[in-house]
Amino acid sequence: MKVKVIADHPGYGNFPVFSKGTAVTITGKEDSHFTHWFPAVIDGYTTFISKSFVTDGILNRDYDPTELIQKVDDELEVIEIVNAWLLARNTSGNTGWIPAESTISINNNKADCTFSEVLRVNPRIETERCILRRFTPDDAQALLAWGSDKDVLEYLVWQGVTNLEEASTSIADYHSKNPGSYAIEVKATGECIGDISLRLTPEHEKASFGFVLAKDHWGKGYMTEILTVVLDFCFNTLGLNRVEACHFLGNEGSGKIMEKCGMHLEGVSKQRLLVKGKFVDTYHYAITKDDYLN
């Protein structure tokens, strides 16, 4: 699997390679630029390390803290994926670790990594007007705005949020832990206006999705634009065979978006779910890889 660097990663000094089993002491808070990367003392040397490389104060792998110095547009071959970090080799043959959030995929091969790992190394997807990216704590206020709007919530199983604390908890407990959850950011304003989530079923090489969009941005074509790019990502990057979704009776606008993007109505399940006190009909849409490519 190949990736391209989208944010400079400076490396963390010139040190020897430390062997698996060496004692590690974490000495401070995580790095301000890259999450899960902490200052540490290893065998008397002061450097930085990802906590995923440490178990009970001991290195769980050989570790070379020299780290590649990677620049924007460098192309890297991924060797291994650990949590949100990639062990990668550059075109000069040098290897080192880089945060997945500093890269985007060039191409992916299912033999090289799982679907979930592909999601982890694709934390950012761009459309003409929007950026799909990981949620951050700073998105809590925006999530509260559309996550407490009764019109937005009307056709969702999700109960929404009622205060800033609940919004922050939703980000920390769900969005930040789910590599398929993408915040929708408008490029022109930087505003977070909703989210789209991919839910993978790897054993059947398929995914379902759901989306939420702030009411002020309905009718502007954002979701059609976003879903078009997401379907391309599903079939051409993830290599899935099928993508599916559903909407409830009364939310025909979502069905029209799916149809515009080539999805087909496969059927209706009468009173399939009990949602917010009433039974609702569910309309099922899907598209296969063959249909998408043809």
C-alpha positions as a Markdown table, in Angstrom:
| # | Residue | x | y | z |
|---|---|---|---|---|
| 1 | Met | 0.0 | 0.0 | 0.0 |
| 2 | Lys | 1.3 | 3.4 | -0.9 |
| 3 | Val | 0.6 | 6.8 | 0.7 |
| 4 | Lys | 1.5 | 10.4 | 0.0 |
| 5 | Val | 2.6 | 12.8 | 2.8 |
| 6 | Ile | 0.3 | 15.7 | 3.3 |
| 7 | Ala | 2.0 | 17.3 | 6.4 |
| 8 | Asp | 5.7 | 17.6 | 7.1 |
| 9 | His | 6.9 | 15.3 | 9.8 |
| 10 | Pro | 10.3 | 16.4 | 11.2 |
| 11 | Gly | 11.6 | 13.3 | 12.8 |
| 12 | Tyr | 12.8 | 13.2 | 16.4 |
| 13 | Gly | 16.6 | 13.2 | 16.6 |
| 14 | Asn | 19.5 | 11.0 | 15.9 |
| 15 | Phe | 19.7 | 8.0 | 18.3 |
| 16 | Pro | 20.6 | 4.3 | 18.3 |
| 17 | Val | 18.1 | 1.6 | 17.6 |
| 18 | Phe | 16.6 | 0.4 | 20.9 |
| 19 | Ser | 15.9 | -3.3 | 21.3 |
| 20 | Lys | 12.6 | -4.9 | 22.3 |
| 21 | Gly | 12.5 | -5.3 | 26.1 |
| 22 | Thr | 14.3 | -2.0 | 26.9 |
| 23 | Ala | 12.8 | 0.0 | 29.8 |
| 24 | Val | 10.9 | 3.2 | 28.8 |
| 25 | Thr | 9.9 | 6.1 | 31.0 |
| 26 | Ile | 7.2 | 8.5 | 29.7 |
| 27 | Thr | 8.3 | 11.9 | 30.9 |
| 28 | Gly | 5.6 | 14.3 | 29.8 |
| 29 | Lys | 2.4 | 15.1 | 27.9 |
| 30 | Glu | 1.7 | 14.0 | 24.3 |
| 31 | Asp | 3.2 | 16.0 | 21.5 |
| 32 | Ser | 1.3 | 19.1 | 20.5 |
| 33 | His | 1.3 | 18.2 | 16.8 |
| 34 | Phe | 0.7 | 14.4 | 16.8 |
| 35 | Thr | -1.6 | 12.6 | 19.2 |
| 36 | His | -0.4 | 9.5 | 21.1 |
| 37 | Trp | 3.3 | 10.6 | 20.8 |
| 38 | Phe | 5.0 | 11.3 | 24.1 |
| 39 | Pro | 8.5 | 12.5 | 25.3 |
| 40 | Ala | 10.3 | 9.6 | 27.0 |
| 41 | Val | 13.7 | 8.4 | 28.3 |
| 42 | Ile | 14.9 | 5.2 | 26.8 |
| 43 | Asp | 18.2 | 3.7 | 28.0 |
| 44 | Gly | 19.3 | 7.1 | 29.2 |
| 45 | Tyr | 18.4 | 8.9 | 26.0 |
| 46 | Thr | 15.6 | 11.6 | 25.8 |
| 47 | Thr | 13.4 | 11.2 | 22.8 |
| 48 | Phe | 9.8 | 10.6 | 21.7 |
| 49 | Ile | 7.8 | 7.5 | 21.3 |
| 50 | Ser | 4.2 | 6.3 | 20.6 |
| 51 | Lys | 2.6 | 4.7 | 23.6 |
| 52 | Ser | 1.5 | 1.8 | 21.3 |
| 53 | Phe | 5.1 | 0.7 | 21.3 |
| 54 | Val | 5.2 | 0.4 | 25.1 |
| 55 | Thr | 3.7 | -2.3 | 27.3 |
| 56 | Asp | 4.1 | -2.1 | 31.1 |
| 57 | Gly | 7.0 | 0.3 | 30.7 |
| 58 | Ile | 8.9 | -2.0 | 28.3 |
| 59 | Leu | 9.4 | -1.7 | 24.5 |
| 60 | Asn | 7.2 | -4.3 | 22.8 |
| 61 | Arg | 9.3 | -4.0 | 19.6 |
| 62 | Asp | 12.6 | -2.8 | 18.3 |
| 63 | Tyr | 12.4 | 1.0 | 18.0 |
| 64 | Asp | 14.4 | 3.4 | 15.9 |
| 65 | Pro | 13.6 | 6.9 | 17.0 |
| 66 | Thr | 15.6 | 8.6 | 14.3 |
| 67 | Glu | 12.3 | 8.7 | 12.3 |
| 68 | Leu | 12.1 | 9.6 | 8.7 |
| 69 | Ile | 12.1 | 13.3 | 7.9 |
| 70 | Gln | 9.1 | 13.4 | 5.6 |
| 71 | Lys | 8.0 | 16.3 | 3.4 |
| 72 | Val | 4.7 | 17.1 | 1.8 |
| 73 | Asp | 4.2 | 15.0 | -1.5 |
| 74 | Asp | 6.8 | 12.4 | -0.5 |
| 75 | Glu | 5.6 | 8.9 | -1.5 |
| 76 | Leu | 6.0 | 6.1 | 1.0 |
| 77 | Glu | 5.4 | 2.3 | 0.9 |
| 78 | Val | 3.6 | 1.2 | 4.0 |
| 79 | Ile | 5.3 | -1.8 | 5.8 |
| 80 | Glu | 3.1 | -2.0 | 8.9 |
| 81 | Ile | 0.2 | -0.3 | 10.6 |
| 82 | Val | 0.0 | 0.1 | 14.4 |
| 83 | Asn | -3.0 | 2.0 | 15.7 |
| 84 | Ala | -2.8 | 5.4 | 14.0 |
| 85 | Trp | 0.9 | 5.1 | 12.9 |
| 86 | Leu | 2.5 | 3.8 | 9.8 |
| 87 | Leu | 5.9 | 2.2 | 9.5 |
| 88 | Ala | 6.9 | 3.2 | 6.0 |
| 89 | Arg | 9.7 | 3.2 | 3.5 |
| 90 | Asn | 10.6 | 6.2 | 1.3 |
| 91 | Thr | 11.9 | 6.1 | -2.2 |
| 92 | Ser | 15.5 | 6.2 | -0.9 |
| 93 | Gly | 14.9 | 2.9 | 1.0 |
| 94 | Asn | 14.9 | 4.5 | 4.5 |
| 95 | Thr | 12.2 | 3.5 | 6.9 |
| 96 | Gly | 10.5 | 5.2 | 9.9 |
| 97 | Trp | 7.2 | 5.9 | 11.6 |
| 98 | Ile | 4.7 | 8.6 | 10.6 |
| 99 | Pro | 1.2 | 9.4 | 11.9 |
| 100 | Ala | -1.5 | 8.2 | 9.5 |
| 101 | Glu | -3.2 | 11.6 | 9.8 |
| 102 | Ser | -0.2 | 13.1 | 8.0 |
| 103 | Thr | -0.8 | 10.9 | 4.9 |
| 104 | Ile | -3.4 | 10.1 | 2.2 |
| 105 | Ser | -3.7 | 6.9 | 0.3 |
| 106 | Ile | -2.4 | 6.6 | -3.3 |
| 107 | Asn | -3.6 | 3.0 | -3.8 |
| 108 | Asn | -4.6 | 0.2 | -1.5 |
| 109 | Asn | -4.5 | -3.6 | -1.8 |
| 110 | Lys | -6.7 | -5.8 | 0.4 |
| 111 | Ala | -3.9 | -8.3 | 0.6 |
| 112 | Asp | -1.8 | -5.6 | 2.3 |
| 113 | Cys | -4.2 | -4.4 | 5.0 |
| 114 | Thr | -7.7 | -4.8 | 6.3 |
| 115 | Phe | -10.6 | -2.5 | 5.4 |
| 116 | Ser | -10.4 | -0.9 | 8.9 |
| 117 | Glu | -6.7 | -0.2 | 8.5 |
| 118 | Val | -7.4 | 1.5 | 5.1 |
| 119 | Leu | -9.9 | 3.7 | 6.9 |
| 120 | Arg | -7.3 | 4.6 | 9.6 |
| 121 | Val | -4.8 | 5.7 | 6.9 |
| 122 | Asn | -7.4 | 7.8 | 5.2 |
| 123 | Pro | -8.4 | 10.3 | 7.9 |
| 124 | Arg | -9.1 | 13.0 | 5.2 |
| 125 | Ile | -11.2 | 12.8 | 2.1 |
| 126 | Glu | -11.8 | 15.9 | -0.1 |
| 127 | Thr | -14.7 | 16.9 | -2.3 |
| 128 | Glu | -15.1 | 20.1 | -4.3 |
| 129 | Arg | -16.4 | 22.1 | -1.5 |
| 130 | Cys | -15.9 | 20.0 | 1.6 |
| 131 | Ile | -13.3 | 18.1 | 3.7 |
| 132 | Leu | -14.2 | 14.9 | 5.4 |
| 133 | Arg | -11.9 | 14.5 | 8.4 |
| 134 | Arg | -11.6 | 13.2 | 11.9 |
| 135 | Phe | -13.7 | 14.8 | 14.6 |
| 136 | Thr | -11.8 | 16.9 | 17.2 |
| 137 | Pro | -12.8 | 18.3 | 20.6 |
| 138 | Asp | -13.2 | 21.7 | 18.9 |
| 139 | Asp | -16.2 | 20.3 | 17.0 |
| 140 | Ala | -18.4 | 19.9 | 20.1 |
| 141 | Gln | -20.2 | 23.2 | 19.7 |
| 142 | Ala | -21.0 | 22.5 | 16.1 |
| 143 | Leu | -22.2 | 19.0 | 16.9 |
| 144 | Leu | -24.4 | 20.4 | 19.6 |
| 145 | Ala | -26.0 | 22.9 | 17.1 |
| 146 | Trp | -27.2 | 20.3 | 14.6 |
| 147 | Gly | -27.3 | 17.4 | 17.1 |
| 148 | Ser | -30.0 | 19.1 | 19.2 |
| 149 | Asp | -32.1 | 20.3 | 16.2 |
| 150 | Lys | -35.4 | 18.4 | 16.3 |
| 151 | Asp | -35.8 | 18.8 | 12.5 |
| 152 | Val | -32.4 | 17.2 | 11.9 |
| 153 | Leu | -33.1 | 14.4 | 14.4 |
| 154 | Glu | -36.7 | 13.6 | 13.2 |
| 155 | Tyr | -35.8 | 10.7 | 10.9 |
| 156 | Leu | -32.8 | 9.4 | 12.9 |
| 157 | Val | -32.5 | 6.6 | 15.4 |
| 158 | Trp | -29.9 | 8.7 | 17.1 |
| 159 | Gln | -31.4 | 10.6 | 20.1 |
| 160 | Gly | -29.0 | 13.5 | 19.6 |
| 161 | Val | -27.4 | 15.7 | 22.3 |
| 162 | Thr | -28.8 | 18.3 | 24.7 |
| 163 | Asn | -25.7 | 20.1 | 26.0 |
| 164 | Leu | -22.0 | 20.7 | 25.3 |
| 165 | Glu | -20.9 | 18.0 | 27.7 |
| 166 | Glu | -22.9 | 15.4 | 25.8 |
| 167 | Ala | -21.6 | 16.6 | 22.5 |
| 168 | Ser | -18.0 | 16.3 | 23.8 |
| 169 | Thr | -18.7 | 12.8 | 25.1 |
| 170 | Ser | -20.1 | 11.8 | 21.7 |
| 171 | Ile | -16.9 | 12.9 | 20.0 |
| 172 | Ala | -14.7 | 11.2 | 22.6 |
| 173 | Asp | -16.6 | 8.0 | 23.0 |
| 174 | Tyr | -17.8 | 7.4 | 19.4 |
| 175 | His | -16.5 | 9.6 | 16.6 |
| 176 | Ser | -12.8 | 9.6 | 17.8 |
| 177 | Lys | -12.8 | 5.8 | 18.2 |
| 178 | Asn | -14.5 | 5.0 | 14.9 |
| 179 | Pro | -12.2 | 5.3 | 11.9 |
| 180 | Gly | -15.2 | 5.4 | 9.6 |
| 181 | Ser | -16.7 | 8.5 | 11.2 |
| 182 | Tyr | -16.0 | 11.7 | 9.2 |
| 183 | Ala | -16.8 | 15.3 | 10.2 |
| 184 | Ile | -18.0 | 17.3 | 7.3 |
| 185 | Glu | -16.1 | 20.6 | 7.1 |
| 186 | Val | -16.9 | 23.4 | 4.5 |
| 187 | Lys | -13.6 | 24.5 | 2.9 |
| 188 | Ala | -14.7 | 28.1 | 2.5 |
| 189 | Thr | -15.6 | 28.7 | 6.1 |
| 190 | Gly | -14.0 | 25.9 | 8.2 |
| 191 | Glu | -17.5 | 25.2 | 9.6 |
| 192 | Cys | -18.4 | 21.6 | 10.7 |
| 193 | Ile | -21.8 | 21.1 | 9.3 |
| 194 | Gly | -22.5 | 17.3 | 9.9 |
| 195 | Asp | -21.0 | 13.9 | 9.6 |
| 196 | Ile | -21.0 | 10.8 | 7.5 |
| 197 | Ser | -20.2 | 7.4 | 8.9 |
| 198 | Leu | -19.1 | 4.2 | 7.2 |
| 199 | Arg | -19.9 | 0.9 | 8.9 |
| 200 | Leu | -17.9 | -2.0 | 7.5 |
| 201 | Thr | -18.9 | -5.6 | 7.3 |
| 202 | Pro | -15.5 | -7.0 | 6.2 |
| 203 | Glu | -16.5 | -10.7 | 5.9 |
| 204 | His | -19.0 | -9.7 | 3.2 |
| 205 | Glu | -16.9 | -6.9 | 1.7 |
| 206 | Lys | -19.6 | -4.4 | 2.1 |
| 207 | Ala | -20.4 | -1.2 | 4.0 |
| 208 | Ser | -23.5 | 0.7 | 5.1 |
| 209 | Phe | -23.5 | 4.4 | 5.8 |
| 210 | Gly | -25.5 | 7.2 | 7.5 |
| 211 | Phe | -25.2 | 10.9 | 7.4 |
| 212 | Val | -26.3 | 14.0 | 9.3 |
| 213 | Leu | -26.4 | 17.5 | 7.9 |
| 214 | Ala | -27.1 | 20.8 | 9.6 |
| 215 | Lys | -30.5 | 22.2 | 8.5 |
| 216 | Asp | -29.0 | 25.5 | 7.3 |
| 217 | His | -27.1 | 23.6 | 4.6 |
| 218 | Trp | -30.0 | 21.4 | 3.3 |
| 219 | Gly | -30.8 | 21.9 | -0.4 |
| 220 | Lys | -27.3 | 23.0 | -1.4 |
| 221 | Gly | -26.1 | 19.8 | -2.9 |
| 222 | Tyr | -23.6 | 19.0 | -0.2 |
| 223 | Met | -24.7 | 15.4 | 0.4 |
| 224 | Thr | -24.9 | 14.5 | -3.2 |
| 225 | Glu | -21.4 | 15.8 | -3.7 |
| 226 | Ile | -20.1 | 14.0 | -0.6 |
| 227 | Leu | -21.8 | 10.7 | -1.3 |
| 228 | Thr | -20.4 | 10.7 | -4.8 |
| 229 | Val | -16.9 | 10.9 | -3.5 |
| 230 | Val | -17.6 | 8.4 | -0.6 |
| 231 | Leu | -18.9 | 5.8 | -3.1 |
| 232 | Asp | -15.7 | 6.2 | -5.2 |
| 233 | Phe | -13.7 | 5.7 | -2.0 |
| 234 | Cys | -15.6 | 2.6 | -1.1 |
| 235 | Phe | -15.2 | 0.9 | -4.4 |
| 236 | Asn | -11.9 | 2.1 | -5.7 |
| 237 | Thr | -9.9 | 2.5 | -2.4 |
| 238 | Leu | -11.5 | 0.1 | 0.0 |
| 239 | Gly | -12.3 | -2.3 | -2.8 |
| 240 | Leu | -15.7 | -3.2 | -1.4 |
| 241 | Asn | -18.3 | -5.1 | -3.4 |
| 242 | Arg | -21.5 | -3.5 | -2.1 |
| 243 | Val | -22.6 | -0.3 | -0.3 |
| 244 | Glu | -26.0 | 0.0 | 1.3 |
| 245 | Ala | -28.1 | 2.5 | 3.3 |
| 246 | Cys | -31.7 | 3.1 | 4.3 |
| 247 | His | -34.1 | 5.9 | 5.2 |
| 248 | Phe | -37.4 | 6.1 | 7.0 |
| 249 | Leu | -40.8 | 6.9 | 5.5 |
| 250 | Gly | -41.0 | 10.7 | 5.3 |
| 251 | Asn | -37.4 | 11.3 | 4.6 |
| 252 | Glu | -37.6 | 10.8 | 0.8 |
| 253 | Gly | -35.0 | 13.5 | 0.3 |
| 254 | Ser | -32.3 | 11.1 | 1.5 |
| 255 | Gly | -33.6 | 8.5 | -1.0 |
| 256 | Lys | -33.3 | 11.1 | -3.8 |
| 257 | Ile | -29.7 | 11.8 | -2.9 |
| 258 | Met | -28.9 | 8.0 | -3.1 |
| 259 | Glu | -30.6 | 7.7 | -6.4 |
| 260 | Lys | -28.7 | 10.6 | -7.8 |
| 261 | Cys | -25.5 | 8.8 | -6.9 |
| 262 | Gly | -26.5 | 5.6 | -8.6 |
| 263 | Met | -28.0 | 3.6 | -5.8 |
| 264 | His | -31.2 | 1.6 | -6.3 |
| 265 | Leu | -34.2 | 1.0 | -4.1 |
| 266 | Glu | -34.3 | -2.7 | -3.3 |
| 267 | Gly | -37.4 | -2.8 | -1.1 |
| 268 | Val | -39.4 | -1.5 | 1.8 |
| 269 | Ser | -39.7 | -3.1 | 5.2 |
| 270 | Lys | -43.1 | -2.2 | 6.8 |
| 271 | Gln | -42.9 | -1.0 | 10.4 |
| 272 | Arg | -39.4 | -2.5 | 10.7 |
| 273 | Leu | -38.2 | -0.4 | 13.6 |
| 274 | Leu | -39.6 | 1.2 | 16.7 |
| 275 | Val | -38.1 | 4.7 | 16.7 |
| 276 | Lys | -38.9 | 7.4 | 19.3 |
| 277 | Gly | -42.2 | 5.8 | 20.2 |
| 278 | Lys | -43.6 | 4.8 | 16.7 |
| 279 | Phe | -43.1 | 2.1 | 14.2 |
| 280 | Val | -41.5 | 3.2 | 11.0 |
| 281 | Asp | -41.2 | 1.9 | 7.4 |
| 282 | Thr | -37.6 | 1.5 | 6.2 |
| 283 | Tyr | -36.6 | 2.0 | 2.5 |
| 284 | His | -33.5 | 0.1 | 1.5 |
| 285 | Tyr | -31.0 | 1.3 | -1.1 |
| 286 | Ala | -27.8 | -0.3 | -2.4 |
| 287 | Ile | -25.2 | -0.3 | -5.2 |
| 288 | Thr | -22.8 | -3.1 | -6.1 |
| 289 | Lys | -19.3 | -2.7 | -7.5 |
| 290 | Asp | -20.5 | -4.1 | -10.9 |
| 291 | Asp | -23.3 | -1.5 | -11.0 |
| 292 | Tyr | -20.9 | 1.3 | -10.0 |
| 293 | Leu | -18.3 | 0.5 | -12.5 |
| 294 | Asn | -20.8 | 0.0 | -15.3 |
